[in-house]
Amino acid sequence: MEINGKPLLMVHDFEQAARDTLPHNAYEYLEGGVADDLTVRENRTVFDRMHLNPQALVDVSKLDTSLDLFGMKLAFPVLLAPTGYHKLFHPDGELETLRGAEASGAHFMTACFSTVAYEEIASAATRPLSFQLYLQPHREHTKAIVDTVLGAGCAALCVTVDVPVNGPRDRELRSGFGLPEGAERSNLSFLGQSLAHAPHRPAGRDIYSPVRAPNATWSELQWLRSVTPVPLIIKGLLNPEEAEKAIDCGCDGVIVSNHGGRSIDTAPAAITALPRIVQRVRGRVPVLVDGGIRRGTDVFKCLALGAKAVLIGRPYLYGLAVAGAAGVARVVEILRTELEMAMGLMGCARLSDITAARLWQP
Ligand SMILES: Cc1cc2nc3c(=O)[nH]c(=O)nc-3n(C[C@H](O)[C@H](O)[C@H](O)COP(=O)(O)O)c2cc1C
């Protein structure tokens, strides 16, 4: 795949192309973190500082990247993270992302703030989808969303808990970012136009969002568990104690994440927080991780530290912006191929061969 005569060989090429393609405010929404973007950078630099410990003379003539996750068979351990407002990046929004996900075989976790309603995405899907939920200020509104997505066959529910209030999204604010005409939070349209189409940041540095609960505590998670008959995954933890509480509440999976550096600035890289959570969880539920994954070696490092799978956010949005479904599929294929190359070069034929022994200990 090429754009303006330049080959798109790696995720970084897609990032450059997205910057050249997108309107400035959409690009700032996509790329920005919060405050000084220190956690965004940390998510990357920790991967770059980690060294690998290859093994020679292992039979890698057959590589197997398949896994079972939340009752689904996946061909490889890279999922599409929930991200909002895909109509900013392509006129067909999440439907176009779905086409790319299906073409590449990647599992798509659709977002609460999608610009196409979950039922519409699900009715176009030929494979299971999961749905990311933001708990709403009123429980009956959360329940209505949950009932709708379960009714549309949602395979797993992922509740994001790391943004009870807004962070200082200064890059967005400076760029004048707002939801364009024709784009709304379609899953929230039952709440009325004022909430479904509320500007992303109503009055600049508002602390509270009208469509995310600032008052949710662990008892709300227990309640959510009681009304969710499919796997329930918690997203946005960095602390082992909280992973323990999530398991106590009946969660079936934990996603270690700092929201791609978009929640609290100077939180550690997700990969830094991963080992302690893995140690505490002791295999009781799968632990996933996201944040800063741009290379197959990054995926490999996450798995070596005990993640069962990883998610990518910005990379597939670059693909969506640059070349629609084909771009999404190409980004996934790049990471999948790079992971296979890393496995071969590291002497790991199966995912279960990727252990902490493959990380260089100084
Ligand atoms: C543009 C954008 C929108 C996002 N929207 C959501 C969202 O609605 N819900 C959510 O749980 N996470 C959201 N995230 C966070 C992602 O799910 C994921 O944690 C993060 O993107 C991973 O980091 P990466 O972008 O470096 O891969 C968003 C991230 C980006 C970049």
The ligand as an SDF file (V2000), in Angstrom:
LIG
                    3D

 31 33  0  0  0  0  0  0  0  0999 V2000
   -8.9020    8.7180   19.5870 C   0  0  0  0  0  0  0  0  0  0  0  0
   -9.0520    7.8080   20.7770 C   0  0  0  0  0  0  0  0  0  0  0  0
  -10.3030    7.6300   21.3340 C   0  0  0  0  0  0  0  0  0  0  0  0
  -10.4610    6.7610   22.4290 C   0  0  0  0  0  0  0  0  0  0  0  0
  -11.7050    6.5350   22.9180 N   0  0  0  0  0  0  0  0  0  0  0  0
  -11.8700    5.6340   23.9090 C   0  0  0  0  0  0  0  0  0  0  0  0
  -13.1680    5.3110   24.3680 C   0  0  0  0  0  0  0  0  0  0  0  0
  -14.1720    5.8520   23.9060 O   0  0  0  0  0  0  0  0  0  0  0  0
  -13.2620    4.3570   25.3560 N   0  0  0  0  0  0  0  0  0  0  0  0
  -12.1670    3.7450   25.8920 C   0  0  0  0  0  0  0  0  0  0  0  0
  -12.2950    2.8800   26.7720 O   0  0  0  0  0  0  0  0  0  0  0  0
  -10.9280    4.0480   25.4680 N   0  0  0  0  0  0  0  0  0  0  0  0
  -10.7530    4.9540   24.4960 C   0  0  0  0  0  0  0  0  0  0  0  0
   -9.4930    5.2260   24.0380 N   0  0  0  0  0  0  0  0  0  0  0  0
   -8.3350    4.4920   24.6080 C   0  0  0  0  0  0  0  0  0  0  0  0
   -8.0750    3.2040   23.8180 C   0  0  0  0  0  0  0  0  0  0  0  0
   -9.0800    2.2360   24.0800 O   0  0  0  0  0  0  0  0  0  0  0  0
   -6.7290    2.5660   24.2090 C   0  0  0  0  0  0  0  0  0  0  0  0
   -6.6900    2.3880   25.6060 O   0  0  0  0  0  0  0  0  0  0  0  0
   -5.5210    3.4080   23.7630 C   0  0  0  0  0  0  0  0  0  0  0  0
   -5.7720    4.0130   22.5210 O   0  0  0  0  0  0  0  0  0  0  0  0
   -4.2890    2.5260   23.6650 C   0  0  0  0  0  0  0  0  0  0  0  0
   -3.1700    3.2840   23.3680 O   0  0  0  0  0  0  0  0  0  0  0  0
   -2.5780    3.4920   21.8610 P   0  0  0  0  0  0  0  0  0  0  0  0
   -3.4980    4.4930   21.1980 O   0  0  0  0  0  0  0  0  0  0  0  0
   -1.2190    4.0290   22.1040 O   0  0  0  0  0  0  0  0  0  0  0  0
   -2.6090    2.1540   21.1670 O   0  0  0  0  0  0  0  0  0  0  0  0
   -9.3270    6.1070   22.9700 C   0  0  0  0  0  0  0  0  0  0  0  0
   -8.0700    6.3110   22.4010 C   0  0  0  0  0  0  0  0  0  0  0  0
   -7.9230    7.1340   21.3120 C   0  0  0  0  0  0  0  0  0  0  0  0
   -6.5530    7.3200   20.6980 C   0  0  0  0  0  0  0  0  0  0  0  0
  1  2  1  0
  2  3  1  0
  2 30  2  0
  3  4  2  0
  4  5  1  0
  4 28  1  0
  5  6  2  0
  6  7  1  0
  6 13  1  0
  7  8  2  0
  7  9  1  0
  9 10  1  0
 10 11  2  0
 10 12  1  0
 12 13  2  0
 13 14  1  0
 14 15  1  0
 14 28  1  0
 15 16  1  0
 16 17  1  0
 16 18  1  0
 18 19  1  0
 18 20  1  0
 20 21  1  0
 20 22  1  0
 22 23  1  0
 23 24  1  0
 24 25  2  0
 24 26  1  0
 24 27  1  0
 28 29  2  0
 29 30  1  0
 30 31  1  0
M  END
$$$$
